[in-house]
Amino acid sequence: MAIFDGKQIRRHWDDERELWYFSISDVIAVLTKSINPVAYWRKLKERLLKEGGNETVTKCHGLKMLTPDGKMRLTDAADTETMLRLIQSIPSPNAEPFKLWLAQVGYERLEETADPELAINRALQTYLQKGYSREWVNQRLKSIEIRKALTDEWENRGVKAPPEFAILTNEITRAWTGMTTKEYKQLKDLKKENLRDNMTNLELVLNMLAETATTEISGTREPINFDQNKAVAREGGGVAGNARREIESKTNKKVITGQNAKNFLSNKEVKKLKSERHDRTYT
């Protein structure tokens, strides 16, 4: 369950697609206060189909969800993107904040297309507002640059985005962590969240090393097919894997951690509060 405006919204996590699906009738009930949200959704579907919104309607899926009578029944659900599209079609004052937010986001993206530096500054401010340290943020922004250099190299070698990018990334991750990207995310208890945003400083540095090494090896080897690119990805990840094992042997501590951003940011707050209490005690 997700809670919105004090009301429960049923949702389902699709592990394969890595998408959240939300009960459409639950969202409609919250936004419209309708006593029969299922009937409201039926009429909304009819209107969307008449207006040419076939694609939006077909993206809604029937998923089994728990109903008030305690039974699992098929319920129309939509992912986040489709749900936001549906919200735009709901004539309700409660939907207006969402519509205004979508308009604002659209405007910002247009501005960032004209001036990409705005996107970098926005990302910097977002990370700082979430509580990340400036040092971590600088590393994270550098990791974006390194990732872009790697994907540019892959494109030059004829690798197709996005499916093949994901396969090669998985090879790099497995080579330096001993896990697939999916297993790494599961270790950190992540779903839709970005894996890199949930890495510690050391994990992020080693991931950057793995991707940089892959880029450099690829530039030297000049792979001509996908299998050769996979071999290069494994070698690049292996460079960081060797570094990880060396660090672990010197420190007797595991580099790969199940901690995610929620954990280490809250730990930072706890340490800060303890420090403040200590300072007050000795002042």
DOGUKE-722743 format. One line per 3 residues: number of its first residue (from 1); their letters; for each residue x, y, z of N, C-alpha, C. Coordinates in steps of 0.001 Angstrom, whole numbers, plus 500000, padded with zeros to 6 digits. Atoms other than C-alpha are relative to their C-alpha. Layout:
N
NUM	A	X/Y/Z/X/Y/Z/X/Y/Z; ...
***
This chain:
283
1	MAI	500830/498797/500000/500000/500000/500000/500870/501261/500000; 499382/498681/499920/501031/503597/499375/498951/500924/500606; 500935/499077/499352/499490/506448/501340/500043/501343/499281
4	FDG	500088/498686/500629/498277/509602/499578/498805/500730/500579; 501071/499184/499421/496292/512339/501263/499215/499211/501051; 500633/500783/498944/495602/509940/504118/499245/498783/499511
7	KQI	500722/501137/500573/494100/507359/501741/500995/498952/499503; 499138/501082/500467/495523/503983/500789/499852/499789/498502; 499976/500283/501438/496533/503389/497179/500683/498650/499822
10	RRH	499381/501309/500226/497138/499778/496195/501010/500106/498861; 498983/499972/501034/500283/499207/494169/500684/498635/499897; 499331/501277/500260/502259/496342/492658/501346/500273/499355
13	WDD	498656/499838/500566/505998/496131/491946/500263/498882/499003; 499646/500975/501038/506892/494411/488655/501514/499873/499989; 498561/500184/499850/510339/492980/489327/500705/499884/498657
16	ERE	499394/500193/501316/510945/492161/485665/500171/501335/499281; 499946/498699/500671/510090/495597/484242/500586/501096/500890; 499553/499016/499005/511210/497397/487427/499116/501248/499947
19	LWY	500992/498919/500033/508016/499474/487460/498977/499798/501106; 501129/500041/499074/505407/500336/490071/498718/500135/499190; 501326/499872/500589/501781/499808/489013/499020/500357/501113
22	FSI	500929/499489/498987/499059/501715/490908/498560/499728/499591; 501427/500226/500254/495370/500931/491222/499367/501295/499502; 500596/498799/500593/493594/503394/488927/498778/500447/500792
25	SDV	501222/499629/499273/490314/503276/490850/500349/500640/501351; 499597/499410/498716/492141/504060/494129/500437/501449/499821; 499548/498635/500275/493812/507132/492608/498806/500893/499661
28	IAV	501201/499237/500361/490507/508266/491110/499175/500321/501237; 500776/499780/498776/488788/507836/494482/500574/501144/500815; 499347/498935/499229/491356/510123/496122/499817/501356/499320
31	LTK	500023/498719/500717/491327/512788/493411/498596/500540/499769; 501352/499538/500347/487600/512922/492676/499007/499884/501148; 500915/500294/498879/486067/511772/495986/498760/499256/499520
34	SIN	501134/500736/500562/483807/509621/493785/499618/498825/500902; 500448/501135/499186/481663/507086/495642/500058/498696/499195; 499884/501183/500866/482007/504753/492635/501144/500229/499008
37	PVA	498842/499712/500865/485560/505181/491262/500138/499035/498828; 499926/500968/501100/485272/502016/489137/499141/500477/498826; 500884/499476/501051/482307/503496/487217/500596/501266/499387
40	YWR	499349/498774/500486/484172/506825/486967/501096/499634/498998; 498912/500430/500870/487147/505011/485426/499449/499433/498688; 500609/500565/501203/484854/503189/482985/499601/501129/499037
43	KLK	500401/498862/500844/483453/506517/481722/501212/500754/499472; 498776/499313/500418/486936/508063/481618/500654/499249/498843; 499443/500814/501087/488136/505175/479449/499252/500260/498695
46	ERL	500811/499757/501197/485262/505715/477041/500336/501357/499381; 499687/498656/500505/486051/509425/476787/501387/500040/499357; 498636/500021/500541/489776/508806/476233/500047/499303/498643
49	LKE	500030/500721/501271/489044/506300/473475/499387/500852/498895; 500631/499109/500984/486743/508808/471729/500946/501126/499592; 499065/498899/500266/489463/511475/472012/501301/499521/499362
52	GGN	498785/500529/500624/492061/509155/470484/501059/499564/500994; 499035/500405/498979/493677/508094/473742/500143/498499/500129; 499916/501470/499986/493840/504431/472737/501277/499504/500662
55	ETV	498707/500455/499477/497541/504141/473620/500026/500048/501522; 500022/499867/498540/496995/505406/477167/499170/498889/500635; 500896/501022/499449/494095/503013/477775/500620/498608/499894
58	TKC	499418/501337/500184/495952/499993/476348/501208/499774/500910; 498872/500156/499080/498852/500671/478723/499542/499668/501422; 500547/500362/498686/496542/499958/481663/499796/498485/500039
61	HGL	500020/501460/499911/496777/496361/482848/499134/499523/501166; 500742/500616/498909/494595/494092/484942/500945/499188/500872; 499120/500706/499064/496552/492959/488005/499190/499569/501214
64	KML	500713/500461/498814/495359/490927/490972/500467/500779/501227; 499710/499231/498802/495148/493125/494055/498979/499670/501080; 500871/500302/498863/493665/492711/497501/498858/501007/500065
67	TPD	501175/499138/499921/490118/494090/497749/499505/500066/501452; 500493/499857/498613/488242/495251/500893/499386/498729/500579; 500595/501235/499489/486529/491851/501102/501047/498918/500278
70	GKM	498926/500926/499670/489938/490225/501573/500382/499040/498892; 499705/500891/501123/490059/488571/498147/500893/500702/498972; 499160/499468/501073/492556/488999/495302/499169/500043/498723
73	RLT	500800/499860/501211/490696/490384/492294/500752/500830/498965; 499386/499220/501071/491735/491733/488902/499616/501469/500139; 500201/498557/499822/492137/495507/489192/500787/500734/498934
76	DAA	499282/499212/501001/493012/497982/486432/501096/500815/500685; 498861/499298/499409/496463/499403/487167/500837/500632/498897; 499161/499297/500966/498897/501765/485462/501328/500350/500640
79	DTE	498705/499587/499472/502577/502581/485794/499996/501513/500216; 499960/498583/499615/503704/506030/486922/499746/500928/498819; 500151/499136/501175/503956/507553/483435/498550/500028/499521
82	TML	501384/500072/500466/500516/506331/482371/499045/500630/501011; 500856/499434/498969/498989/507315/485708/500016/501536/499938; 499926/498537/500111/500245/510891/485313/499228/500495/498777
85	RLI	500780/499640/501187/498733/510968/481826/498501/499963/500316; 501411/500104/499635/495389/509818/483256/499573/501150/500899; 500311/498908/499071/495531/512427/486023/499734/501293/499237
88	QSI	500218/498793/500812/495773/515122/483334/498595/500033/499412; 501341/500088/500600/492406/513906/482028/498882/500052/501028; 501017/499982/498942/490630/514091/485396/499652/501446/500367
91	PSP	500394/498617/499689/488656/517364/485802/499630/500151/501478; 500244/499885/498559/489067/517712/489550/500971/501000/500608; 499089/499044/499326/490485/520508/491770/501165/499283/500682
94	NAE	498938/500748/499330/492460/517825/493607/501096/499555/499039; 499003/500398/500995/494238/516953/490348/500843/501181/499535; 499302/498811/500481/495323/520550/489705/501461/500092/500452
97	PFK	498580/499938/499604/498530/520383/491825/500895/499106/499146; 499233/500895/500855/499684/517411/489730/500198/500616/498617; 499929/499411/501335/498878/519223/486487/500982/501179/499975
100	LWL	499063/498873/499906/500758/522334/487617/501436/499505/500096; 498664/500570/499851/503722/520195/488655/500509/499463/498664; 499605/500531/501299/503772/518418/485273/500372/501112/499028
103	AQV	499697/498851/500858/503677/521773/483482/501360/500605/500371; 498732/499457/499531/506573/523019/485633/501172/499121/499568; 498941/500936/500394/508633/519884/484963/500246/500082/498494
106	GYE	499858/499880/501448/507946/520155/481229/500750/501259/499612; 499310/498731/500269/509050/523794/481229/501490/499890/500330; 498594/500147/499585/512252/522922/483123/500788/499161/499003
109	RLE	499294/500852/500963/513117/520148/480650/500280/500748/498700; 499773/499201/501206/512690/522534/477712/501151/500984/500214; 498909/499079/499669/514965/525043/479445/501339/499266/500022
112	ETA	498755/500774/499897/517565/522329/480105/500480/499521/498636; 499605/500371/501358/517495/521263/476454/500761/501136/499341; 499325/498828/500556/518463/524800/475495/501324/500282/500710
115	DPE	498791/499744/499204/521063/525048/478308/500240/498824/500943; 499780/501203/499190/522263/521628/479623/500619/500261/501365; 499387/499692/498703/524187/523309/482445/498941/500135/501090
118	LAI	501093/499890/499038/520819/523967/484106/499667/498642/500608; 500290/501348/499512/520273/520206/484380/501042/499569/501027; 498923/500348/499069/523655/519782/486098/499792/500715/501329
121	NRA	500234/499225/498766/522894/522555/488583/498785/499473/500764; 501198/500531/499354/519441/521091/489248/500327/498690/500714; 499607/501275/499390/520949/517659/489911/500813/500245/501265
124	LQT	499171/499668/498840/523518/519201/492271/499137/500420/501176; 500856/499505/498923/520859/521013/494283/499087/498902/500551; 500877/501096/499562/518590/517931/494379/500740/499066/500945
127	YLQ	499212/500890/499141/521354/515742/495825/500293/500646/501350; 499694/499310/498742/522315/518357/498416/498761/500089/500886; 501247/499917/499232/518664/518791/499462/499631/498659/500626
130	KGY	500283/501330/499449/518421/515029/499980/500928/499642/501159; 499115/500247/498872/521296/515217/502446/501351/499409/499659; 498692/500519/500390/524239/513904/500426/501075/501052/500287
133	SRE	498897/499070/499774/527635/515425/501249/500448/500586/498662; 499532/499365/501234/529159/517837/498719/501075/499147/499328; 498957/500867/500560/532108/515424/498307/499371/498847/499208
136	WVN	500668/501089/500695/529760/512563/497408/499359/500505/498712; 500678/499442/501171/527809/514796/495024/500996/500256/498873; 498985/499747/501026/530984/515847/493210/500423/498702/499318
139	QRL	499657/501308/500566/531891/512183/492768/498881/499485/499104; 501153/500501/500771/528381/511348/491564/499906/500716/498654; 500055/499258/501260/528440/514102/488949/501143/499575/499077
142	KSI	498872/500501/500804/531877/512888/487813/499659/498644/499420; 500371/501334/500484/530443/509369/487522/499072/500092/498788; 500882/499796/501150/527823/510718/485107/500828/500283/498752
145	EIR	499099/499686/501112/530592/512136/482909/500710/498729/499504; 499304/501246/500351/532453/508799/483023/499055/499041/499283; 501003/500863/500631/529277/506880/482165/499715/500455/498567
148	KAL	500271/499464/501340/528631/509183/479187/501148/499656/499054; 498851/500349/500832/532176/508581/477899/499937/498529/499593; 500110/501424/500289/531565/504826/478137/498911/499726/498968
151	TDE	501087/500254/500960/528219/504901/476324/500338/500562/498616; 499544/499468/501293/529750/507111/473600/500927/499002/499322; 499074/501004/500543/532498/504504/473178/499226/498796/499476
154	WEN	500805/501130/500466/529907/501729/472953/499283/500310/498697; 500682/499612/501236/527962/503625/470323/500959/499992/498814; 498987/500003/501059/531171/504054/468324/500343/498579/499554
157	RGV	499705/501407/500320/531583/500266/468463/498767/499249/499519; 501202/500609/500568/528076/499643/467157/499073/499341/500994; 500887/500563/498974/526463/498681/470463/498673/500742/499971
160	KAP	501331/499394/500085/522706/499284/470422/499457/500340/501384; 500636/499575/498736/521032/501269/473203/498494/499856/499833; 499506/500278/498652/519272/500563/475474/500241/498530/500332
163	PEF	499896/501374/499488/519054/496728/475567/501435/499509/500140; 498628/500488/499931/522721/496015/474793/500832/500763/501023; 499321/499238/498949/523919/498821/477083/499789/499311/501352
166	AIL	500337/500639/498719/522129/497055/479956/500765/498691/500175; 499279/501280/499934/523752/493706/479110/501474/500244/500324; 498580/499711/499757/527257/495213/479008/500217/500558/501404
169	TNE	499909/499464/498640/526635/497154/482226/499942/498858/501009; 500133/501155/499125/525598/493891/483823/501317/499211/500070; 498711/500701/500043/528892/492292/482716/501036/500729/500855
172	ITR	499063/499207/499204/530881/495143/484279/499710/499834/501483; 500404/500109/498595/528906/494978/487526/500353/498633/500573; 499710/501363/499531/529257/491200/487807/501505/499803/500207
175	AWT	498552/500190/499937/533009/491418/487165/500630/500671/501220; 499337/499334/498861/533749/493895/489954/499315/499747/501339; 500710/500247/498733/531067/493018/492537/499751/498518/500276
178	GMT	500360/501403/499829/530483/489305/491922/498500/499784/499945; 501466/500074/500084/526764/490072/491445/499527/500640/498708; 500623/499283/501108/524483/491034/488602/499481/501341/500531
181	TKE	500549/498702/499586/523069/494556/488643/498722/499805/500804; 501254/500263/499293/519705/493154/489728/500267/499480/501403; 499657/500540/498686/521283/491182/492585/500573/501086/500909
184	YKQ	499409/498885/499255/523222/494282/493661/498895/500901/500551; 501124/499180/499560/519984/496284/493808/499192/499293/501080; 500741/500771/498987/518269/493501/495750/500741/500020/501336
187	LKD	499198/499938/498776/521142/493509/498253/499745/501302/500745; 500221/498687/499402/520509/497205/498844/498519/500312/500214; 501447/499848/499809/516730/496668/498982/499451/501157/499164
190	LKK	500439/498948/500911/516144/498900/495955/498997/499445/499008; 500932/500366/501059/513353/498855/493423/500225/500948/498825; 499875/499056/501112/512994/501873/491124/501208/500923/500165
193	ENL	498915/499054/499715/515832/503799/492793/501243/499710/499157; 498762/500124/500753/519074/504441/490912/501067/499349/500871; 498992/500728/499219/521804/502020/492037/501157/500902/500406
196	RDN	498858/499136/499689/524591/504609/491826/499668/501007/501103; 500411/499054/498950/522602/507004/494032/500016/499348/501374; 500033/500720/498733/522701/504318/496703/501327/499305/500307
199	MTN	498666/500521/499740/526414/503533/496590/500728/500876/501014; 499128/499229/499113/528843/504551/499307/501086/500644/499153; 498907/499357/500732/531819/506720/498342/500909/498973/499342
202	LEL	499070/500998/500519/534028/503653/497914/499382/499169/498889; 500682/500749/501060/531474/501692/495907/499920/500840/498723; 500129/499112/501154/530962/504684/493630/501344/500154/499287
205	VLN	498658/499855/500587/534725/505136/493116/500381/498745/499208; 499651/501241/500684/535191/501465/492200/499144/499799/498747; 500850/500092/501189/532223/501574/489821/500518/500928/498901
208	MLA	499409/499068/500967/533797/504625/488157/501275/499409/499396; 498785/500646/500494/537091/502729/487895/499660/498921/498983; 500413/501074/500910/535318/499777/486273/499571/500558/498646
211	ETA	500483/499436/501267/533634/501983/483666/501108/500723/499249; 498874/499325/500651/536759/504063/482989/500938/498983/499350; 499119/501040/500526/538857/500927/482553/499393/499377/498745
214	TTE	500678/500577/501164/536260/499498/480150/500125/500926/498784; 499878/499021/501089/536324/502698/478075/501406/499991/499413; 498609/499967/500453/540127/502711/477919/500370/498719/499248
217	ISG	499685/501279/500649/540413/499012/477028/499314/499917/498638; 500744/500017/501259/537729/499366/474360/500675/500880/498958; 499330/499097/500931/539551/502336/472816/501274/499406/499446
220	TRE	498758/500638/500440/542719/500252/472614/499738/498770/499144; 500292/501265/500689/541198/496930/471527/499163/500193/498739; 500909/499726/501113/538578/498405/469160/499158/498763/499632
223	PIN	500843/501170/500277/536051/495527/469461/499060/500259/498828; 500801/499819/501226/534076/494919/466280/498636/499314/500063; 501323/500623/499878/531118/492852/467546/499594/499962/501472
226	FDQ	500543/499943/498638/528937/492440/470614/500744/499068/500951; 499280/500937/499138/530767/489388/471966/501347/500575/500438; 498722/499377/499638/534056/491279/471859/499789/501138/500993
229	NKA	500324/498933/499037/532423/494214/473653/499713/499416/501387; 500268/500658/498719/531215/491814/476361/501299/499594/500681; 498707/500411/499445/534754/490482/476810/500733/501208/500577
232	VAR	499360/498770/499522/536070/494052/477158/499331/500486/501282; 500740/499585/498806/533321/494873/479681/500418/499175/501214; 499565/500866/498894/534336/491878/481802/501410/500358/500458
235	EGG	498625/499629/499642/538000/492931/481664/500022/501320/500763; 500047/498696/499323/537187/496531/482625/499468/499860/501412; 500540/500236/498669/535034/495366/485509/500977/499240/500869
238	GVA	499010/500775/499255/537786/492945/486505/501080/500852/500633; 499001/499073/499437/540207/495828/487036/499516/500516/501358; 500569/499502/498741/537888/497264/489700/499784/498853/500981
241	GNA	500171/501154/499126/537205/493773/491033/501287/499666/500738; 498701/500236/499359/540932/493278/491696/500278/501053/501068; 499805/498918/499025/541058/496674/493416/499132/499773/501233
244	RRE	500904/500276/498865/538045/495732/495571/500582/498935/500917; 499448/501083/499181/539638/492490/496703/501261/500428/500743; 498788/499499/499351/542931/494266/497468/499648/500871/501205
247	IES	500447/499142/498891/541129/496859/499607/499457/499149/501140; 500586/500857/498969/539197/494151/501437/501070/499217/500763; 498931/500745/499326/542402/492208/502173/500806/500896/500933
250	KTN	499231/499065/499172/544072/495320/503591/499194/500516/501189; 500839/499411/498945/541106/496485/505684/499203/498969/500797; 500832/501047/499377/539416/493171/506565/498531/500423/500101
253	KKV	501399/499566/500045/536125/494845/505656/499463/499828/498581; 500648/500138/501301/533670/494195/502845/499759/501377/499381; 500257/498747/500715/533487/496956/500239/498531/500101/499613
256	ITG	501396/500010/500432/530070/495938/498912/499112/499929/501237; 500844/499918/498817/527442/496897/501446/498522/499987/499627; 501444/499990/500204/523713/496369/501778/499380/501343/500332
259	QNA	500527/498674/499672/523376/499983/502907/499546/500726/498739; 500435/499130/501084/521371/502276/500659/500007/501443/500493; 499934/498585/499644/521072/506062/500637/499193/500315/501245
262	KNF	500852/499767/498834/518255/505966/503173/500745/499654/501286; 499238/500432/498833/520544/504091/505568/501134/500945/500333; 498821/499216/499640/523735/506075/505247/499719/501479/500171
265	LSN	500359/498601/499740/522019/509454/505071/499394/500140/501393; 500575/499938/498649/520030/508676/508231/501089/499791/501043; 498873/500193/499080/523239/507412/509905/500773/501287/500187
268	KEV	499298/498724/499928/524827/510741/509055/499259/500973/500911; 500804/499129/499141/521941/512549/510732/500143/499603/501464; 499840/500483/498623/522284/510335/513821/501333/500466/500567
271	KKL	498670/499566/499555/526008/511102/514028/500020/501500/500273; 500054/498550/499833/525273/514805/513611/499305/500364/501310; 500744/499733/498764/522707/514750/516443/500835/499632/501231
274	KSE	499144/500409/498891/525126/512839/518698/501100/501024/500227; 498942/499000/499900/527843/515376/517924/499475/501279/500634; 500595/498780/499442/525497/518270/518726/499734/499834/501489
277	RHD	500242/500260/498578/524513/516640/522033/501306/500023/500785; 498683/500021/499359/528200/516087/522849/500508/501429/500191; 499546/498603/499909/528984/519748/522088/499249/500744/501074
280	RTY	500781/499311/498982/526120/520933/524312/500421/499564/501396; 499581/500530/498704/527335/518687/527118/501277/500670/500504; 498711/499462/499587/530821/520182/527083/500123/501501/499759
283	T	499968/498541/500184/529847/523795/526412/499761/500693/501331
***
